[in-house]
Amino acid sequence: MNDQTRWNMKYNERLQDLKLPHPNPRLQNAATYLTGGKALDLACGLGANSMFLAGLNYQVEAVDISDIAVHYLRELAVKKNLNIHARVCDLTREIICEKNTFDLVVITYYLDRLLLSTVKDLIKAKGYFFMETYYQSLSTDGQGMSNQYKLQPKELLREFADWTVIYFEEHEAEERQTIFCQKR
Ligand SMILES: C[S@@+](CC[C@H](N)C(=O)[O-])C[C@H]1O[C@@H](n2cnc3c(N)ncnc32)[C@H](O)[C@@H]1O
């Protein structure tokens, strides 16, 4: 089964259960820095973060491999009159966006290390990057999801060492690593 089919099945189930995601709480906490402009939500899923950002006056481009998720987000954006352009995109193949375009790029719970250098190019000088996903915490090492899909401890700090880090957290029990940083 390919990634698109797998994620479409998950979203079909989730939409029936009405278990809809909330915006990421750490992204919400960064709201004082989020003053609008152009934002890109990569692997946006059902788009809770995109909708939150559109509510903060961002013009949001949202991409995901799941056409079910993208269709859901498009419909909701129209219904709520939000400035979100959602499209299907396989991030392992292409992201067609110009360099130095975005004031903010967000990635939550999607890890593709090859994408990070592209992301750095897409963000304008003084623009922001927010990312949160699982990491290999010492307390839960070896359990659950394969380590292949998890960050190394402090990996995002190393990756963005030449950016201004505004917030960084590793939550051991929840196995999540979060960074919010600004391009110099
Ligand atoms: C765990 S979900 C996270 C969704 C959302 N960012 C959130 O935090 O709620 C991972 C997302 O990555 C998407 N995805 C998986 N592989 C992808 C790919 N190759 N290109 C684009 N999106 C992909 C899935 O469809 C899914 O929406």
PDBQT file of the ligand as one rigid body, heavy atoms in Angstrom, charges set to zero:
ROOT
HETATM    1  C1  LIG A 201       0.874  12.488  11.418  1.00  0.00    +0.000 C 
HETATM    2  S1  LIG A 201       0.121  13.337  10.087  1.00  0.00    +0.000 S 
HETATM    3  C2  LIG A 201       0.366  15.030  10.580  1.00  0.00    +0.000 C 
HETATM    4  C3  LIG A 201      -0.641  15.953   9.997  1.00  0.00    +0.000 C 
HETATM    5  C4  LIG A 201      -0.590  17.389  10.515  1.00  0.00    +0.000 C 
HETATM    6  N1  LIG A 201       0.669  18.033  10.192  1.00  0.00    +0.000 N 
HETATM    7  C5  LIG A 201      -0.831  17.406  11.999  1.00  0.00    +0.000 C 
HETATM    8  O1  LIG A 201       0.101  17.627  12.791  1.00  0.00    +0.000 OA
HETATM    9  O2  LIG A 201      -2.000  17.165  12.378  1.00  0.00    +0.000 OA
HETATM   10  C6  LIG A 201       1.302  13.130   8.774  1.00  0.00    +0.000 C 
HETATM   11  C7  LIG A 201       0.828  13.734   7.472  1.00  0.00    +0.000 C 
HETATM   12  O3  LIG A 201       1.844  13.592   6.493  1.00  0.00    +0.000 OA
HETATM   13  C8  LIG A 201       1.213  13.357   5.248  1.00  0.00    +0.000 C 
HETATM   14  N2  LIG A 201       2.208  12.748   4.357  1.00  0.00    +0.000 N 
HETATM   15  C9  LIG A 201       2.756  11.513   4.461  1.00  0.00    +0.000 A 
HETATM   16  N3  LIG A 201       3.630  11.316   3.451  1.00  0.00    +0.000 NA
HETATM   17  C10 LIG A 201       3.626  12.449   2.698  1.00  0.00    +0.000 A 
HETATM   18  C11 LIG A 201       4.301  12.864   1.526  1.00  0.00    +0.000 A 
HETATM   19  N4  LIG A 201       5.175  12.059   0.906  1.00  0.00    +0.000 N 
HETATM   20  N5  LIG A 201       4.049  14.086   1.010  1.00  0.00    +0.000 NA
HETATM   21  C12 LIG A 201       3.151  14.916   1.613  1.00  0.00    +0.000 A 
HETATM   22  N6  LIG A 201       2.476  14.582   2.734  1.00  0.00    +0.000 NA
HETATM   23  C13 LIG A 201       2.711  13.369   3.274  1.00  0.00    +0.000 A 
HETATM   24  C14 LIG A 201       0.036  12.463   5.591  1.00  0.00    +0.000 C 
HETATM   25  O4  LIG A 201      -0.963  12.446   4.600  1.00  0.00    +0.000 OA
HETATM   26  C15 LIG A 201      -0.421  13.091   6.906  1.00  0.00    +0.000 C 
HETATM   27  O5  LIG A 201      -1.385  14.077   6.670  1.00  0.00    +0.000 OA
ENDROOT
TORSDOF 0
